[in-house]
Structure formats: structure tokens, C-alpha cells
Amino acid sequence: MHLEEKTMVADTLSGINGELMRFGEMIPQTENKELKQTLQQFRNACEQSQEELYQLAREKSYYVPASKATQQEVEHVKSLFTESTH
């Protein structure tokens, strides 16, 4: 079976994002400082790999990010959060 590079990059990014979520769950739950530090190092390495693959995907137009939010949209979301905290 022949996988396209675009598919492989997307699958790899998806896997890395899943790993980052798991590290985000594990790190605050461990009391062992050495384990916590090791998990943080793994997370940092995953973040670096994710960033490199993201840049590759952008360069090759495999990934096109959504357009930036307008100032009105940003203000609307901010208002939702400030209203809920009062």
C-alpha cells in the first residue's frame, strides 16, 4: 500500500498531538519529581517534533490554517469569559 506524504504527515501530527495530551494529563498527576522531569522532557521533545512537522506541512501546503479571528470575534469571546467569572 502506498501512502502519500501528506497522509503520513497528517497521521504523524495526529499521533504527536495525542501524546502531548497524554503528557498533559500525566505530568500534574505524578508526585515523583524525577518522573515528572522525565515526562516534561518527553513532552518538550514531542512539542519540538510537532512544530517541525507543522512547519513542513505549512511549507508544502498540506495544512492551511484557518483565517485569523476578527477583532470583533476576539472581543466577543473575551466577553463570554468575563461575563462567566462575575
C-alpha positions as CSV (number, residue, x, y, z in Angstrom):
1,M,0.0,0.0,0.0
2,H,1.4,3.4,-1.0
3,L,0.8,6.2,1.5
4,E,1.1,9.8,0.3
5,E,3.5,12.0,2.2
6,K,0.6,14.4,3.1
7,T,-1.3,11.5,4.7
8,M,1.8,10.4,6.6
9,V,2.5,13.9,7.9
10,A,-1.2,14.3,9.0
11,D,-1.2,10.9,10.7
12,T,2.1,11.7,12.5
13,L,0.9,15.1,13.7
14,S,-2.3,13.5,15.0
15,G,-0.3,10.9,16.9
16,I,2.0,13.5,18.4
17,N,-1.0,15.7,19.4
18,G,-2.4,12.6,21.2
19,E,0.9,12.1,23.0
20,L,1.0,15.7,24.1
21,M,-2.5,15.4,25.5
22,R,-1.4,12.3,27.5
23,F,1.7,14.0,28.8
24,G,-0.5,16.9,29.8
25,E,-2.6,14.5,31.8
26,M,0.3,12.5,33.4
27,I,2.7,15.3,34.4
28,P,0.5,17.0,37.0
29,Q,-0.6,13.7,38.5
30,T,2.8,12.3,39.4
31,E,4.4,13.2,42.7
32,N,7.8,11.7,41.8
33,K,10.0,14.6,40.8
34,E,12.3,12.6,38.6
35,L,9.4,11.0,36.7
36,K,7.8,14.4,36.3
37,Q,11.0,15.8,34.9
38,T,11.4,12.9,32.5
39,L,7.8,13.3,31.3
40,Q,8.4,17.0,30.8
41,Q,11.5,16.3,28.7
42,F,9.5,13.8,26.6
43,R,6.7,16.4,26.2
44,N,9.2,19.1,25.2
45,A,10.7,16.7,22.6
46,C,7.2,15.9,21.3
47,E,6.4,19.7,21.1
48,Q,9.6,20.2,19.0
49,S,8.7,17.4,16.7
50,Q,5.2,18.7,16.4
51,E,6.4,22.2,15.5
52,E,8.9,20.8,12.9
53,L,6.2,18.7,11.2
54,Y,3.7,21.6,11.4
55,Q,6.2,23.9,9.5
56,L,6.8,21.1,6.9
57,A,3.0,20.8,6.4
58,R,2.7,24.6,6.0
59,E,5.6,24.8,3.5
60,K,4.1,22.0,1.4
61,S,0.6,23.4,1.7
62,Y,-0.6,20.2,3.4
63,Y,-2.0,22.3,6.1
64,V,-3.6,25.7,5.7
65,P,-4.6,27.3,9.0
66,A,-8.0,28.9,9.4
67,S,-8.2,32.6,8.9
68,K,-7.4,34.8,11.9
69,A,-10.3,35.9,14.0
70,T,-11.5,39.4,13.6
71,Q,-11.1,41.9,16.4
72,Q,-14.9,41.7,16.9
73,E,-14.8,37.9,17.2
74,V,-11.9,38.2,19.8
75,E,-13.9,40.7,21.8
76,H,-17.0,38.5,21.7
77,V,-15.1,35.5,23.1
78,K,-13.4,37.7,25.8
79,S,-16.8,39.0,26.8
80,L,-18.1,35.4,27.2
81,F,-15.3,34.6,29.7
82,T,-15.5,37.9,31.6
83,E,-19.3,37.5,32.0
84,S,-19.0,34.0,33.3
85,T,-16.5,35.0,36.0
86,H,-18.7,37.7,37.6
